[in-house]
Amino acid sequence: IPSEISLCRVVNPSPFVPPVDELLDSRCTEIVNIQTSGLAQRLKVTNTRSLVIGVSGGLDSTLALLVAVKAFDVLGIPRSGITAVTMPGFGTTGRTHSNATELMKVLGVTIREISIVPAVMQHFADIGHNPDVHDVTYENSQARQRTMLLMDIANQVSGMVLGTGDLSELALGWATYNGDHMSMYGVNAGVPKTLVKYLVKWFADRSTDNVERNTLLDIIDTPISPELIPANSDGTIAQVTEDLVGPYELHDFFLYYTLRYGFSPSRIFLLANTAFENTYDRATIKKWLTVFFRRFFSQQFKRSCMPDGPKVGSVCLSPRGDWRMPSDACSVRWIKECEDLKV
């Protein structure tokens, strides 16, 4: 499709999010019920009454925890059976730590706090890594240490680890292999990042507890970050995900039209230029579209062994039902088409 063509119709920049308030509320209700039912069924068939989840104070783990609590309430299992673990590391900020702690308290789950700093520093010494070098080894060591703690605690309580990663992270491979990538059940696996905040807002709107509601609203307003790099001197988040990997509203747009309709990069580019005409220039859209396809192809190996999770919408990346793609698929044609786009 020539890039010079312009569209007369309106293109929704958030295709995963219903634009009508009434429809949005009912859709969020349906999605939360699907997540809750899926998790409840997994707990029943495995005869599991204990769940372990890492809570960071970010959107994804917050949504997973809220769904877990709802599932336990539906099954009549005491919320104390949910072991919520906060694991502060080198980049954890006071804001996210406080929100995680407040949320766990108000929900009445079992709370554990384990700093990963001593163990990761020992690991750096074991493998001969300089902790002043903030590279991929520095970051992934933290993610894997957290996952090991969660898995071992699950053994302690005869439970299973609930994954928190979302559909957008799976598409981009924005997860550490055998780190936050792994769990026994990924309750957010079918939820794109642009929809997560609306689901958390859905819970906030229904909360009768002021502390819970205010905590959830502050979590929604917190910049998205893995917090693996030390915070700024003023204690604020230094590592903002969208500065590194690109705006999630763009990536979710690309993801929707790639999975739902199988559109080519040039056609998606045309639609994106219309949808985001007043938000991003053509060069910016081209840049992140190229990043999207490069990451989408190269990170399939993480999706090929992803945990089970509920499908909540029209698209899903499960290798067992919806998305069968070889991990070594070649992206040359897609990337070339992206690079040839005129800006």
N, C-alpha and C positions, 0 to 999 in steps of 0.2 A: 504494500500500500504506500503510495507516495506520501512523504511527510508534508507536502504542500497542501494536501486536502484538509479542509476544515469542516467540522461538524456543526449542524444547526441545532441538534437536540442537546438536552442537558445530560451530562454523564455524572452519576453519583460518585464522589471521591471516596466514599466509605461503603463499598458494596456489601461488606459483611454486617453493616449496622443499619437496621431499618430507620428511615428518616422520620417516620411518623411516631409521635410520642406514645400513642395508644398501642401501636404495633410493636414498638420497642419494648414496652413493659410486658406485653404478652409473650414476645419472643424471648426475653430474658427469663421469664417464668418457666417457659418450656425448656430452655437450655439448662437452667439450674436443676430442673426436675430430671432431665436426662442424665446429667452428671451424677446426681444423687442416686438415681435408680441403678446406674451402672456400677457405682462403688458399692452400694448396698448389696447388689447381687454378687459381686466378687467376694465381699465379706461373708455372705451366707454360704456360697458353694465351697469356700475354703475353710469354713467354720472358724473364722478369725474374729476375735473380739478386741484386738489390739492393733493400733495403727501408729506409725511413726512418721513424722513429717518435719522437715527443716523449715523454720519460719525466719525469713530475713527482714521482714518489714516492707517488702516490695509487693507489687500487685499480684504476681502469679502465686506466690506461696500463700498470700492472704486469701485469694479465691479458693485455692485447694483446701485450706484449713476450714473456711466457712462451709464448703461442700461436705467436708468430712464430718463436721459437727452436725449438719443437717441429716446426713446419712445415719449417724449414730442415734440421733433423736428418732428417726423413722423406725429404726430397728429396735428401739428401746434399750440400747446399750448405754451405760453411763459414760458421759463425756470424759471421765478420768481415764478411759481406755485409750484415749488419743494422747500420745506422748509428743508434745511439740517441743522441738529442740532449736534453740537459737545458738549459733556458733560464730561469735564475733572473730574477725580476722584482721588483717593489716589495714583494710579499707573500710571497715564498718564505721558508720557515723552514729553520733548520738541520736539523731532523728530516727533513723531506721530501727536502731536497737530499742529505743523507747517505744516506738509504735508496735514492734513485734511483742515486747513484753506486756504492754497494756492490753493488746488484743488477746493474748493467751490468757491473761488473768480474767478478763471480763467474760470470756467464753467458757471458763471453768474446766479447761483441759489440764493435763499433767504437764508441768513445765520443767525443762532441763536446760541449763546453760553450760556450754563447754567451749572454752576458748581454743581455737585451733592453732594459735600462734606457737606455743611450745613444741607441739608435734611437728608442725611444718618446718620450724627452724631446725629441729633435729633431722628431719628429712633432707633439708638443704645440705646439712653437714654430711649426711650419709652419702649423698650423690655428688657432693662437691660443687654445689651451686652457690654463687655469690648472692645473698639476699638483697644486695643493692641493685642488682640487675633485674629490672621489672619486665621480664620477657614472658613468653608463653609458658615456660617452665614455672616461673614464679606464680602465674595466675592459675594454671591447671593443677598445680600441687595443692592449692587451697581447695579447689572444687572436689578433687578426689579424696582429700582428707575428710571433708564434710560427708561425702557419700559413704565412706568406710565407717564413720561414726554412726550414721543412721542405720546402716545395714547391721552392724554389730548390736546396736541398741534394740533393733527389731528382733534379733535372736534372743536377747535378754528377756524381752516381754512376750515372746512367742507371737509376734505380730508381723506386719509387712510394712514396707516403706512406700509411702504415697508420693509419687512424682508430681512436680509442679510446673514443668516446662510446657509452653503453649505451642500452638500450631505455627506461628510465625517464626519462633526460635527453631523449630524443627525444619522449616523450609530453608532457613539461612544457615543451619548448622551452628547456631549461636549457643552452643553447649559443649561442655568438656566430655569427650568420649570416656565412658565408664566413670564419669563424675556425675554432675547434675543431669546428665543424659540418661542415667540408669535408675530404675526403681522397680517395684513389683506391679504398679498400676499407675498410669499417667492420666490423672483425672482431667487435666486441661489440654490434652493432646489434640482435641478437635476445635479448640477455641483460639481464634486469631487475636493478636495483641490489641488491635483497635477495639475489640469487643470486651476484653477483660475488664477494663475500667468501668464499663457500663454495667457489667454483672456485679462488680463490687459495689457500685452505686445502688444497684437494686437491693442488695443486702442492707446498705446504709439507710435507705429510705424506709425500710421495714423494721429497723431496729427501734426498740423502745428504751434502749439504754443510751444516755447521752455520751458516756465515755466511749462506748463501742462505735456509735455513729460518728463522733468527732475524729476518732482514731482512723476509721475507714476513709473519711473524707481527706484527712491529711496524707494517708497512704496514696490516695488517688492523685494528689498534687505533688508527690515526691518524684523527682527525675528518675527515669528508669536507669538502673545501674547494677552490674554484678558486684560492685564494691570490692574489687580484687587489688586495686592500686591504692596506696595510702591517701587519705583525705587531704584536702587543701589545708593550709595553715590556719584557716578560720573554722575548720571542722566540717566544711561542706563537702559534698560529693565531688571527687575529682574526675572520676571515670563515668562519663555519660554515654550510654549505649548508642543512642542515635547519632552522636557525633562520630562514632567509630564505624558503625555498620550501615547507617543511613536512617532516614525517617521511616518509622513503622507504617505510617499512613500510606506512603508510597509502596513499600514492600508488600503490604497486604493487598493493595490495588493490583500490583503485578501478579501476586500469587493467585488472586481470585480469577483473573482472566486467563492465566496459564492453566490452572487446574480445571476450572468450571467449563471453559470453552475451548481450550487448546489453542489460543490465539498466538500468532507469531510476535516477536519483539517489535516489529514495525507497526503492527496493528495496535498493540498495547500502548506503544509510544504515542500514537495518534489519539487514542482515548484518554491517556493520562494528560496530554497537553490541553485537552478540553476540560477535563475534570479539575485540574489544578492550575488553570490559567492565571488565576490571581494569587497563587501561592508560591509556585516554583517556576523558574524559567526553563526553557527547553534543554539547555546545557546541563542543568542540575538533574532533570528527569532522566536524561540520557546517561549521566554518570551513574546514578543509582540503579537504573534498569540493567546496565552492564554488570554492576556488582551483584545484583539479584541473580541473574542467570549464571554468573560464574560460581557463586556460592551454592546455588540450588543444585547444580550438577555435581560439584566437587564434594558436597557434604551428604550425598545419598547414603554413603556407608554407615552413617549414624542412624539413618531411618530404617535401614535394612534389618537392624536388630533392636528396634525401639520396643519398649514395653507395650502391653495392651492398654487401651483407653477407649472411652466412649466416643462415637461419632455424633456430633451435635448439629451439623449443618450439611450443606450440599457437597462439600469437599472435605477430603481427609487424606492424610499421607501414610496411613497404615500400609505396610508392605504385605499384609495378609488379606486385604480386601480391596482397597481403592487404588493404591499407587504401586504398581510393579515396575520398578526401574532398576537396571543393573548399576551397581556401585561404580563401575568404570565406564559409564556412558560418556560419549564424547560430546563436548559442548561447542566445538569449533564453529559450526554453522550458526548457532544462536549468538555467540559472542561477536562473530564477524558482522552479522546483521545489526547488532547493537552499535558496533563501532562505525558502521557505514551510515547511520542515521544522520540526517542533516539538522543542524541547530541554527 
